[in-house]
């Protein structure tokens, strides 16, 4: 049972102005958004990390807080022996509400399409049923369901070329009434090979007798947003470009979600990952007009009313500081793989977190890296206070410290002397990084040459902590204590 705290906001009506840049200045790749009553809910790709399938909530569609995770500990299909399978797991989920339940669909590119249903509820956080493999197959990705007025359920999805051996196609099939099994084979409804390559990330809607599929094409960095429409879920579909960079600096508007007069998409910003944007949307002659007549808008004005907002204790958006004084690790931290209880212990009474060393053959494949997102498009500085106490007579086999994690990671190790050390990371606006450590906070030692931060597999770079030992058998583990963490810009 999650403890609930109440955050009371002043009741007022005001105008929100977005600069056409970001709603959240952190990596939330491949998002989807839905609305139930007065609440908006968003899911995004969490890949192999846990808590997985994190869910964000908003009362206005513009300011967001993490409130739940449908896969809190384990990504289905992967055991502890698999370690961290970076870039695998949860790809491009969709979230819908139908007949008293939330449904989240996602594609695992190596296994198939999964569905997770909630218990009967109208709000999140809630209880989630175990994930069900709805459709097995390599390379089946980016699923989105549609409940028709006659009760039939359809599913649209895309293909990952790296696994399926083909891409640039969208397919539709029919699902059972509980949405947990398929009733027929796929039918290809859109072929983007000529003019719209790498079409993927479809979102399915029905309006006034028309079936609409929103999807990006052309690639994450330089692509555009399509809208398809047909009188039948199986097509034929007309296609129209409805959002592209044009003369703006918002490159490749990617994987969009439509809710009322708002269209959400991301922009790829290299090291920081995919950053969430919102655009105004209106309809004209059966087609959506997004942004400034098809280009990302410079501003977005929208009336909205702030209300009392309940946020589960420990669930909030990414704060600058963590003093580790709670009984659980806040969910803006994620493990690099499936969580195990033995990874860490929360010493809330003494206000520190203890990470135990874990046996790994390759640091990049370690499941016990404790990581968080980095801010986008700005210089920033991180400081933390830590101490490393290796297992007696095992210090040559253990190490711990701070990690800048990406496809190529860099380490800031802590001396194994059991003393408290201050670690500092300074990242410039062009993502050049410098690593420092100090015993007293006055004299700082730079521990390596400056280097460029590298993004992760399908996601932005992360920063956090590591505590590992080699595969030599041992009956206990050393540990890294983390007193506090602070990020500033």
C-alpha positions as CSV (number, residue, x, y, z in Angstrom):
1,X,0.0,0.0,0.0
2,X,1.6,3.3,-1.1
3,X,1.4,6.1,1.4
4,X,-0.3,9.2,-0.1
5,X,0.6,12.7,0.6
6,X,-1.5,15.7,-0.6
7,X,0.1,18.6,-2.3
8,X,-2.4,21.5,-2.3
9,X,-2.0,24.1,-5.1
10,X,-3.8,27.4,-5.3
11,X,-7.0,27.2,-7.3
12,X,-6.6,29.6,-10.2
13,X,-6.9,29.9,-14.0
14,X,-3.8,30.9,-15.9
15,X,-2.2,30.8,-19.3
16,X,0.7,28.4,-19.9
17,X,3.2,29.4,-22.5
18,X,5.6,26.8,-23.9
19,X,8.6,28.0,-25.8
20,X,8.1,25.2,-28.3
21,X,11.1,23.5,-26.7
22,X,10.4,21.2,-23.7
23,X,7.8,20.3,-21.2
24,X,10.3,18.0,-19.3
25,X,14.0,18.7,-19.8
26,X,14.9,15.0,-19.4
27,X,14.9,11.8,-21.5
28,X,11.4,10.5,-21.9
29,X,11.7,8.5,-25.2
30,X,8.7,7.3,-27.3
31,X,5.9,8.6,-25.1
32,X,2.2,8.0,-25.2
33,X,-0.5,10.0,-23.3
34,X,-4.1,9.4,-22.5
35,X,-6.7,11.2,-20.4
36,X,-9.2,9.8,-17.9
37,X,-11.6,12.3,-16.4
38,X,-9.4,15.2,-15.1
39,X,-6.1,13.2,-15.1
40,X,-3.6,12.8,-17.9
41,X,-1.3,9.7,-17.9
42,X,2.0,9.2,-19.8
43,X,4.1,6.1,-20.4
44,X,7.5,6.0,-22.2
45,X,10.2,3.5,-23.2
46,X,12.2,2.4,-20.2
47,X,14.0,-0.4,-22.1
48,X,15.8,-2.8,-19.7
49,X,15.7,-0.5,-16.7
50,X,13.7,-1.0,-13.5
51,X,11.3,0.3,-12.2
52,X,10.1,-0.3,-15.8
53,X,7.1,1.2,-17.6
54,X,7.0,4.2,-15.4
55,X,3.8,6.2,-15.5
56,X,3.6,10.0,-15.1
57,X,0.5,11.9,-14.1
58,X,-0.6,15.4,-14.8
59,X,-3.7,17.5,-14.0
60,X,-3.1,20.0,-16.9
61,X,-1.3,17.9,-19.4
62,X,1.8,20.1,-19.0
63,X,3.4,19.5,-15.6
64,X,4.2,15.9,-14.8
65,X,5.1,13.7,-11.9
66,X,6.1,10.0,-11.7
67,X,3.3,8.2,-9.9
68,X,3.7,4.5,-10.6
69,X,5.5,1.7,-12.5
70,X,3.7,-1.2,-14.1
71,X,6.9,-3.3,-14.1
72,X,8.5,-2.2,-10.8
73,X,11.2,-5.0,-10.4
74,X,11.4,-7.3,-13.5
75,X,11.2,-7.0,-17.2
76,X,9.4,-10.1,-18.5
77,X,11.6,-12.6,-20.5
78,X,14.9,-11.7,-18.8
79,X,16.4,-13.5,-15.8
80,X,19.0,-12.3,-13.3
81,X,21.7,-14.2,-15.2
82,X,21.0,-12.0,-18.3
83,X,22.4,-9.0,-16.5
84,X,21.6,-5.6,-18.2
85,X,20.5,-5.9,-21.8
86,X,20.9,-2.3,-22.8
87,X,18.4,-1.1,-25.4
88,X,16.2,-4.2,-25.0
89,X,13.0,-4.7,-23.1
90,X,10.3,-2.0,-23.1
91,X,9.9,-0.3,-26.5
92,X,7.4,2.5,-27.3
93,X,4.5,1.6,-25.0
94,X,0.9,2.8,-25.4
95,X,-1.6,3.4,-22.7
96,X,-5.4,3.3,-23.0
97,X,-8.4,3.1,-20.7
98,X,-11.4,0.9,-21.5
99,X,-14.3,-0.4,-19.5
100,X,-12.8,0.2,-16.1
101,X,-9.2,-0.8,-16.7
102,X,-6.0,0.7,-17.9
103,X,-4.2,-1.2,-20.6
104,X,-0.5,-0.8,-21.4
105,X,0.9,-2.4,-24.6
106,X,4.6,-2.5,-25.4
107,X,6.9,-4.3,-27.8
108,X,9.9,-6.2,-26.8
109,X,12.0,-6.4,-30.0
110,X,13.4,-9.8,-29.1
111,X,10.2,-11.5,-27.8
112,X,7.0,-9.9,-29.0
113,X,4.1,-7.7,-27.9
114,X,3.0,-7.6,-24.3
115,X,-0.1,-6.3,-22.5
116,X,-0.4,-5.3,-18.9
117,X,-3.9,-4.6,-17.4
118,X,-4.8,-2.8,-14.3
119,X,-7.3,-3.9,-11.7
120,X,-10.7,-2.2,-12.0
121,X,-9.9,1.5,-11.3
122,X,-10.2,5.0,-12.7
123,X,-6.9,6.3,-11.4
124,X,-3.2,5.5,-11.1
125,X,-1.3,4.4,-9.0
126,X,-3.1,1.1,-9.0
127,X,-2.6,-2.7,-8.9
128,X,-1.3,-4.2,-12.2
129,X,-1.8,-7.7,-13.4
130,X,1.2,-9.7,-14.7
131,X,2.3,-9.0,-18.2
132,X,0.8,-11.2,-20.9
133,X,2.6,-12.0,-24.1
134,X,-0.2,-11.2,-26.6
135,X,1.7,-11.8,-29.9
136,X,5.0,-13.6,-30.1
137,X,7.5,-12.6,-32.8
138,X,10.9,-11.0,-33.2
139,X,10.9,-7.4,-34.3
140,X,7.2,-6.7,-33.5
141,X,7.3,-3.3,-31.9
142,X,5.4,-0.1,-31.0
143,X,1.9,-1.5,-30.5
144,X,-1.3,0.5,-29.9
145,X,-4.8,-0.8,-29.4
146,X,-8.1,0.6,-30.5
147,X,-11.5,-0.4,-29.1
148,X,-14.2,0.2,-31.7
149,X,-17.8,1.1,-30.9
150,X,-19.0,-2.4,-31.8
151,X,-16.7,-3.9,-29.1
152,X,-14.1,-5.2,-31.5
153,X,-10.4,-4.6,-30.6
154,X,-7.7,-3.8,-33.1
155,X,-4.0,-3.6,-32.7
156,X,-1.5,-1.6,-34.9
157,X,2.2,-2.2,-34.7
158,X,5.5,-1.7,-36.5
159,X,8.5,-3.8,-37.3
160,X,12.1,-3.4,-36.1
161,X,14.5,-4.0,-39.0
162,X,17.3,-5.2,-36.7
163,X,15.2,-8.2,-35.6
164,X,12.5,-8.7,-38.2
165,X,14.7,-8.2,-41.2
166,X,12.2,-5.6,-42.6
167,X,10.9,-2.2,-41.5
168,X,8.9,0.8,-42.8
169,X,5.7,-1.2,-42.5
170,X,2.6,-0.9,-40.3
171,X,0.4,-3.9,-39.6
172,X,-3.1,-4.3,-38.0
173,X,-4.7,-7.4,-36.5
174,X,-7.8,-8.1,-34.4
175,X,-7.6,-9.0,-30.7
176,X,-9.9,-10.9,-28.4
177,X,-12.4,-9.0,-26.4
178,X,-10.1,-9.0,-23.4
179,X,-7.3,-7.7,-25.6
180,X,-4.9,-10.5,-24.4
181,X,-4.7,-12.7,-27.6
182,X,-4.8,-12.3,-31.3
183,X,-7.7,-13.5,-33.5
184,X,-6.1,-13.3,-36.9
185,X,-2.9,-12.8,-38.8
186,X,-1.4,-9.3,-39.4
187,X,-2.4,-7.3,-42.4
188,X,0.0,-4.7,-43.8
189,X,-1.9,-1.5,-43.9
190,X,0.8,1.0,-44.8
191,X,4.1,0.6,-46.7
192,X,6.4,3.6,-46.2
193,X,9.4,2.3,-48.2
194,X,8.8,5.0,-50.9
195,X,8.6,8.5,-49.4
196,X,8.1,7.5,-45.7
197,X,10.9,5.1,-44.7
198,X,11.3,3.9,-41.1
199,X,7.6,4.6,-40.3
200,X,6.9,3.3,-36.8
201,X,5.5,4.3,-33.4
202,X,1.8,4.2,-34.6
203,X,-1.0,5.6,-32.4
204,X,-4.5,4.4,-33.2
205,X,-7.7,6.6,-33.0
206,X,-11.2,6.7,-34.4
207,X,-13.1,10.0,-34.9
208,X,-16.3,10.5,-36.8
209,X,-16.2,7.2,-38.6
210,X,-12.5,7.7,-39.6
211,X,-9.7,5.5,-38.4
212,X,-6.6,7.5,-37.8
213,X,-3.0,6.4,-37.3
214,X,-0.4,9.0,-36.2
215,X,3.1,7.8,-36.8
216,X,6.6,9.2,-37.4
217,X,8.8,8.4,-40.4
218,X,12.2,9.3,-41.7
219,X,14.2,8.5,-38.6
220,X,14.5,9.8,-35.0
221,X,16.8,12.7,-35.8
222,X,15.6,14.1,-39.1
223,X,12.1,12.6,-39.6
224,X,8.6,14.0,-39.7
225,X,5.1,13.1,-38.4
226,X,2.5,11.5,-40.5
227,X,-1.3,11.1,-40.1
228,X,-3.0,8.3,-42.0
229,X,-6.8,7.9,-42.3
230,X,-9.2,5.3,-43.6
231,X,-12.9,4.3,-43.3
232,X,-11.7,0.8,-42.3
233,X,-9.1,-0.3,-39.7
234,X,-7.4,-2.3,-42.5
235,X,-7.2,0.5,-45.0
236,X,-6.6,1.6,-47.6
237,X,-5.1,4.7,-45.8
238,X,-4.4,8.1,-47.1
239,X,-1.2,9.7,-45.8
240,X,-0.4,13.3,-45.0
241,X,2.6,14.9,-43.4
242,X,1.3,16.9,-40.4
243,X,4.5,18.0,-38.5
244,X,8.1,18.5,-39.6
245,X,11.0,20.7,-38.6
246,X,10.7,23.2,-41.4
247,X,12.5,26.4,-40.5
248,X,12.6,25.7,-36.8
249,X,15.3,24.2,-34.6
250,X,13.1,21.3,-33.4
251,X,14.5,18.4,-35.4
252,X,12.7,15.2,-36.1
253,X,9.4,15.5,-34.2
254,X,9.1,11.9,-33.1
255,X,6.4,9.4,-31.9
256,X,3.4,11.6,-31.1
257,X,0.4,11.2,-28.9
258,X,-2.8,13.2,-29.4
259,X,-5.1,14.3,-26.5
260,X,-7.8,16.9,-27.2
261,X,-6.0,20.1,-28.4
262,X,-2.5,18.9,-27.5
263,X,0.0,16.8,-29.5
264,X,3.0,15.4,-27.7
265,X,6.2,14.4,-29.4
266,X,9.9,14.2,-28.7
267,X,13.1,15.8,-30.1
268,X,16.4,13.9,-30.1
269,X,19.1,15.9,-28.4
270,X,21.9,13.4,-28.5
271,X,23.5,13.0,-25.1
272,X,20.4,14.0,-23.1
273,X,18.1,11.7,-25.2
274,X,14.6,12.4,-26.4
275,X,13.0,15.5,-24.8
276,X,9.2,15.9,-24.5
277,X,7.5,18.7,-26.4
278,X,3.8,19.7,-26.8
279,X,2.2,21.4,-29.8
280,X,-1.3,22.8,-30.3
281,X,-3.6,20.7,-32.5
282,X,-6.8,21.6,-34.3
283,X,-8.8,19.8,-37.0
284,X,-9.7,21.1,-40.5
285,X,-11.5,19.1,-43.1
286,X,-10.8,15.8,-41.4
287,X,-7.1,16.3,-40.9
288,X,-5.1,17.5,-37.9
289,X,-3.3,20.9,-38.1
290,X,-0.4,20.7,-35.6
291,X,1.9,23.4,-34.3
292,X,2.2,26.5,-36.6
293,X,0.6,25.0,-39.7
294,X,2.7,21.9,-39.6
295,X,5.9,23.3,-38.1
296,X,6.7,23.2,-34.3
297,X,5.1,26.3,-32.8
298,X,7.2,28.9,-31.0
299,X,4.6,29.3,-28.2
300,X,1.5,27.4,-27.0
301,X,-1.1,29.3,-25.0
302,X,-3.7,27.2,-23.2
303,X,-6.1,28.0,-20.4
304,X,-6.1,25.5,-17.6
305,X,-7.1,25.3,-14.0
306,X,-4.8,24.0,-11.2
307,X,-6.4,21.8,-8.6
308,X,-5.5,19.8,-5.5
309,X,-3.1,17.1,-6.7
310,X,-2.3,13.9,-4.8
311,X,1.2,12.5,-5.3
312,X,2.2,9.1,-3.8
313,X,5.0,9.6,-1.2
314,X,8.3,9.2,-2.9
315,X,6.9,9.7,-6.4
316,X,7.6,13.1,-7.9
317,X,9.5,14.6,-10.8
318,X,13.3,14.6,-10.8
319,X,14.5,16.8,-7.9
320,X,18.0,18.4,-7.8
321,X,18.9,16.8,-4.4
322,X,18.5,13.4,-2.8
323,X,19.5,12.9,0.9
324,X,18.5,9.2,0.9
325,X,16.4,9.7,4.0
326,X,13.5,7.5,2.9
327,X,12.8,3.8,3.3
328,X,12.7,3.3,-0.5
329,X,14.8,4.6,-3.4
330,X,12.8,7.3,-5.2
331,X,11.8,6.1,-8.7
332,X,13.7,8.8,-10.6
333,X,16.5,6.4,-9.9
334,X,16.5,3.3,-12.0
335,X,18.5,0.1,-11.9
336,X,20.2,-0.8,-15.2
337,X,18.6,-4.3,-15.1
338,X,16.1,-6.4,-13.2
339,X,16.1,-5.3,-9.5
340,X,17.3,-7.7,-6.8
341,X,16.8,-7.0,-3.1
342,X,20.5,-7.6,-2.5
343,X,21.5,-4.6,-4.6
344,X,21.0,-2.0,-1.9
345,X,19.7,-1.2,1.6
346,X,18.1,2.1,2.6
347,X,19.4,3.4,6.0
348,X,16.8,6.1,6.4
349,X,17.5,6.5,10.1
350,X,21.0,7.5,9.3
351,X,20.1,9.2,6.0
352,X,22.3,7.2,3.6
353,X,22.0,4.5,0.9
354,X,24.2,1.4,0.9
355,X,25.0,-0.3,-2.4
356,X,26.5,-3.8,-2.1
357,X,29.1,-5.0,-4.6
358,X,27.7,-7.4,-7.1
359,X,29.6,-10.0,-9.3
360,X,29.9,-8.9,-12.9
361,X,32.1,-10.0,-15.8
362,X,31.6,-6.7,-17.7
363,X,30.6,-3.4,-16.1
364,X,28.5,-2.4,-19.2
365,X,26.4,-5.5,-18.5
366,X,26.0,-5.0,-14.8
367,X,22.3,-5.0,-13.7
368,X,23.0,-3.1,-10.4
369,X,24.0,0.3,-11.7
370,X,21.8,2.9,-10.0
371,X,21.2,5.6,-12.6
372,X,19.2,8.7,-13.3
373,X,18.7,11.0,-16.3
374,X,20.7,14.1,-17.0
375,X,19.2,17.6,-17.9
376,X,19.0,18.6,-21.5
377,X,20.7,21.4,-23.4
378,X,22.6,23.0,-20.6
379,X,25.8,22.8,-18.5
380,X,25.4,21.2,-15.1
381,X,27.4,20.1,-12.1
382,X,26.9,17.1,-9.8
383,X,28.3,16.5,-6.4
384,X,27.9,13.6,-4.1
385,X,29.4,12.3,-0.8
386,X,30.4,8.7,-0.6
387,X,32.6,6.1,1.1
388,X,33.7,2.7,0.0
389,X,34.3,-0.2,2.4
390,X,35.5,-3.3,0.5
391,X,35.2,-6.7,1.9
392,X,38.2,-7.5,4.1
393,X,41.0,-9.2,2.1
394,X,39.1,-8.7,-1.1
395,X,39.9,-5.1,-2.0
396,X,41.8,-6.2,-5.2
397,X,38.6,-7.7,-6.5
398,X,36.0,-4.9,-5.7
399,X,35.5,-1.4,-6.8
400,X,32.8,1.3,-6.5
401,X,32.1,4.9,-7.3
402,X,30.3,7.2,-9.7
403,X,29.6,6.3,-13.3
404,X,28.8,8.4,-16.4
405,X,26.9,5.7,-18.3
406,X,26.4,5.4,-22.0
407,X,27.5,3.2,-24.9
408,X,31.0,4.1,-23.6
409,X,31.0,4.7,-19.8
410,X,33.5,6.6,-17.6
411,X,34.2,5.9,-14.0
412,X,35.0,8.1,-11.0
413,X,36.2,5.4,-8.5
414,X,36.3,6.0,-4.7
415,X,39.4,5.0,-2.8
416,X,38.8,1.9,-0.7
417,X,39.8,3.4,2.6
418,X,36.4,3.7,4.3
419,X,36.6,7.5,4.5
420,X,34.0,9.9,3.2
421,X,34.9,11.4,-0.2
422,X,33.3,14.2,-2.2
423,X,32.9,13.5,-5.9
424,X,32.3,16.2,-8.5
425,X,31.3,16.0,-12.1
426,X,31.2,19.1,-14.3
427,X,29.6,18.9,-17.7
428,X,29.8,21.8,-20.1
429,X,27.0,22.8,-22.5
430,X,28.8,20.9,-25.3
431,X,28.8,17.7,-23.1
432,X,32.5,17.8,-22.2
433,X,32.9,16.2,-18.8
434,X,35.5,16.5,-16.1
435,X,35.7,14.3,-13.0
436,X,37.0,15.4,-9.6
437,X,37.3,14.1,-6.0
438,X,38.2,15.6,-2.7
439,X,38.4,14.7,1.0
440,X,37.8,18.2,2.4
441,X,35.8,20.0,-0.3
442,X,38.6,22.5,-0.8
443,X,41.4,20.7,-2.6
444,X,40.1,18.9,-5.7
445,X,41.9,16.3,-7.7
446,X,40.9,15.8,-11.4
447,X,40.9,12.1,-11.9
448,X,41.0,11.9,-15.7
449,X,41.4,13.9,-18.9
450,X,38.3,15.7,-20.1
451,X,36.0,13.6,-22.3
452,X,32.8,13.8,-24.2
453,X,29.7,12.2,-22.7
454,X,28.3,9.4,-24.9
455,X,24.5,8.6,-25.1
456,X,23.2,5.1,-24.2
457,X,21.6,2.5,-26.4
458,X,18.4,4.1,-27.7
459,X,18.4,6.5,-24.7
460,X,20.3,9.5,-23.4
461,X,23.3,9.2,-21.1
462,X,22.8,8.5,-17.4
463,X,24.8,9.2,-14.3
464,X,24.8,7.3,-11.0
465,X,26.6,4.7,-8.9
466,X,28.3,1.4,-9.4
467,X,29.5,-1.2,-6.9
468,X,30.9,-4.4,-8.4
469,X,33.3,-7.3,-7.8
470,X,34.8,-9.8,-10.2
471,X,33.6,-13.4,-10.5
472,X,35.8,-14.8,-7.8
473,X,33.6,-16.7,-5.3
474,X,32.9,-14.9,-2.0
475,X,30.7,-15.3,1.0
476,X,30.0,-11.6,1.5
477,X,30.2,-8.2,-0.2
478,X,31.8,-4.8,0.3
479,X,29.6,-1.7,0.0
480,X,29.4,1.9,-1.1
481,X,27.6,4.3,1.2
482,X,26.0,7.4,-0.5
483,X,25.3,10.2,1.9
484,X,23.7,12.7,-0.6
485,X,23.5,13.6,-4.2
486,X,23.0,17.1,-5.7
487,X,22.8,18.4,-9.3
488,X,22.9,22.1,-10.2
489,X,22.8,24.2,-13.3
